[in-house]
Amino acid sequence: MKSMIRIFTLTALMAAQIAGAETNWYAGDERCPPPRDDGTFSAPYDAKDHPGDYPTFAGADKPGWFCSYQREDGVLVQYGNSLTPQQQWLAVWASGANSMD
């Protein structure tokens, strides 16, 4: 019975994660409007969420969207990351990174 509950819980968590990933896109503001989801850029990606999964999905070799500017009060505002998901993953999880050796 406990194993059935665990399986159900894991399945529900995975489904929620997949559903959330499909609706997630870049955020921006009036000076940095996010791009359209037209295949020009990779989907938003956070390598820290995928420690053992080198990205091989479609678009993993495309750059991420990036925009930055300096506000009138001097604060730098940045959205996105211009690295591809593969570059992000290597930067975080490659040999020596995050004590994974």
C-alpha positions as CSV (number, residue, x, y, z in Angstrom):
1,M,0.0,0.0,0.0
2,K,2.8,2.4,0.9
3,S,4.6,1.7,-2.4
4,M,1.4,2.5,-4.3
5,I,1.1,5.8,-2.5
6,R,4.8,6.6,-3.3
7,I,4.3,5.7,-7.0
8,F,1.2,7.9,-7.2
9,T,2.9,10.8,-5.5
10,L,5.9,10.6,-7.7
11,T,3.7,10.3,-10.8
12,A,1.7,13.4,-9.7
13,L,4.9,15.4,-9.1
14,M,6.3,14.5,-12.4
15,A,3.1,15.4,-14.2
16,A,3.0,18.8,-12.4
17,Q,6.6,19.4,-13.3
18,I,6.1,18.6,-17.0
19,A,2.9,20.7,-17.1
20,G,4.8,23.6,-15.5
21,A,7.7,23.3,-17.9
22,E,5.4,23.6,-20.9
23,T,3.9,26.9,-19.7
24,N,7.1,28.5,-18.5
25,W,8.7,31.1,-20.8
26,Y,10.9,34.1,-20.5
27,A,9.9,37.1,-18.3
28,G,10.8,40.7,-19.2
29,D,9.5,44.2,-18.9
30,E,8.6,47.1,-21.1
31,R,12.2,47.8,-22.0
32,C,13.0,44.1,-22.5
33,P,9.9,42.4,-23.9
34,P,10.4,38.6,-24.0
35,P,10.8,37.0,-27.4
36,R,8.0,35.0,-29.1
37,D,8.2,31.2,-28.7
38,D,9.1,30.8,-32.4
39,G,12.2,28.5,-32.1
40,T,14.8,31.2,-32.3
41,F,15.8,30.7,-28.7
42,S,16.0,27.7,-26.4
43,A,13.3,27.4,-23.7
44,P,14.3,28.8,-20.3
45,Y,16.6,26.3,-18.6
46,D,18.2,26.0,-15.2
47,A,21.1,23.5,-15.1
48,K,20.9,23.2,-11.3
49,D,17.6,21.4,-11.7
50,H,19.2,18.6,-13.9
51,P,22.3,17.3,-12.2
52,G,22.6,14.0,-14.1
53,D,20.8,15.0,-17.3
54,Y,22.9,16.5,-20.0
55,P,20.4,18.4,-22.2
56,T,19.9,16.7,-25.6
57,F,16.3,17.9,-26.2
58,A,15.4,19.7,-29.4
59,G,16.7,23.3,-29.1
60,A,19.3,22.5,-26.4
61,D,22.0,23.8,-28.7
62,K,20.2,27.2,-29.3
63,P,21.1,30.2,-27.3
64,G,18.9,31.5,-24.5
65,W,17.2,34.9,-24.8
66,F,19.1,37.7,-23.0
67,C,18.3,41.4,-22.4
68,S,19.8,43.9,-20.0
69,Y,19.8,47.6,-19.4
70,Q,20.7,50.2,-16.8
71,R,17.9,51.9,-15.0
72,E,17.9,55.7,-14.4
73,D,18.9,55.0,-10.8
74,G,22.0,53.1,-11.9
75,V,20.7,49.6,-11.2
76,L,21.5,47.0,-13.9
77,V,18.5,44.9,-14.9
78,Q,19.1,41.6,-16.6
79,Y,16.7,39.0,-18.0
80,G,17.6,35.6,-19.4
81,N,21.0,34.0,-20.2
82,S,22.5,33.9,-23.6
83,L,24.2,30.5,-23.1
84,T,22.7,27.4,-24.6
85,P,21.2,24.8,-22.2
86,Q,24.2,22.6,-23.0
87,Q,26.7,25.4,-22.2
88,Q,24.8,26.1,-18.9
89,W,24.8,22.4,-17.9
90,L,28.6,22.1,-18.6
91,A,29.3,25.3,-16.6
92,V,27.5,23.9,-13.6
93,W,28.1,20.2,-13.7
94,A,31.4,19.7,-15.6
95,S,34.3,18.1,-13.9
96,G,35.2,20.1,-10.8
97,A,32.0,22.1,-10.6
98,N,29.9,21.9,-7.5
99,S,32.1,19.2,-5.9
100,M,30.5,16.4,-8.1
101,D,33.9,14.7,-8.7
